[in-house]
Amino acid sequence: MGLNIDQILLIIFGLILVVVMYFNRHRVKMEKFLFPLFYIVMYRTRLGLNAMDKYSKKYPRLLNFIGISSIVIGFIGMIFVFYTILLSSLNILADPIKAEQGAKLLLPGIEFQGIRLSFFHWIISIFVLAIVHEFSHGIIARLHRVRVKSSGFAVLGVLLPIFPAAFVEQDEKELVKKSKKAQLSMFAAGPFSNLLLAGLIFAIMFFFLNPFAGSLIESEGVIITNLDEEYPFYDTGVSLGEKIIGLNGITIENINEFLEETKKIKPKDKVSIRTNHSIYTLIAAQHPKDKDRGYLGLNIGPESKDYKKSIIDKVGEFPISTFFWFHFLIYWMFLLNFFVGLINLFPIMITDGAKMLYVALSFFIKDEGRLKRTWTGMNILCILLLLVNFLPSLLKYIIKIL
């Protein structure tokens, strides 16, 4: 299978990054964590250091409140992401071939919920994510009077150097002398800022962008996009991508019509669904969120989406296309900030969550040797769980090749 344009641009970007770092190697530093599995290549600058110092002095009370809040949210997020990845790992190990769950690298060219991540959406989103994340680390460090030695650009390697990032280099000797609360707030500030930004973006999308985008599009047809294997429709033999054209004898032409008809279904009702391939009969299950409603266990999407002709006639196609380009950019900024913010709380050696875990364990384990062994063991467990989550994607790729 050939590379698409976004993957080609990613390779070109990576090569340019390697060349630039090579010719400026006197500014480059590598930090190795389970090398060559995990490592970071850092390119030092002094960008943003004055701004970090300025704002830490200007808003100390607000930043102290944010620092404490970030610790609380950080540990809640750590527990949540550990539970989620553990549960997903157990499901995958039970049946790795059929498992739909798992992890994917959010790299240019991949699709998520039917939307392809373009190279330019990816690089802009990563840039915003990294700046917000690292500036937050730096400003909280300066709040606690920890010197920030440098800032700059970095590349995170997971076997291969693939993820551009940013960093702030704090004075480690000053950092370890600070209180545990100060250390935790410095480590938690980055993930917290990404999750906070994701929340703000989600609110903007939900209340403004998505309704406006919906008013510009005419959706036609209904196709099956996903099936829940625990519910009735999964066992009928239906395939993803089939077009639904009838439900209980009623012709279906769009998503709204389908949703209106499903509202009439009760648990244990006999349901007939006609697609462009076959007719499927099943008994509705109880809806997981409403015991009085029936549930089929499928996700749907529009067969086609076109801009409304009336809108095109008024403003032309270019303004609408431009709006949707920025709409998708906002969408990817939300996803990347949310997922990276959470995964950064997962303790896997190089993450902020790993540093937070070390400080938290030091409250209970006073012997340094035992503390390091416990921390290392927990990190290795988390790394193994994360690798298990990549197993379905890897197996499906191998099966596809064979």
Secondary structure, 3 states (H helix, E strand, C coil): CCCCHHHHHHHHHHHHHHHHHHHCHHHEEEEEECCCCEEEEEEEECCCHHHHHHHHHHCHHHHHHHHHHHHHHHHHHHHHHHHHHHHHHHHHHHCCCCCCCCCCCCCCCCEECCEECCHHHHHHHHHHHHHHHHHHHHHHHHHCCCCEEEEEEEEEEECCEEEEEEEEEECHHHHCCCCHHHHHHHHHHHHHHHHHHHHHHHHHHHHHHHHHHHHHEEEEEEEEEEECCCCHHHHHCCCCCCEEEEECCEECCCHHHHHHHHCCCCCCCEEEEEECCCEEEEECEEECCEEEEEECCEEEEEEEEEECHHHHHHHCHHHHHHHHHHHHHHHHHHHHHHHHHHHCCCCCCCCHHHHHHHHHHHCCCCCHHHHHHHHHHHHHHHHHHHHHHCHHHHHHHHHHHC
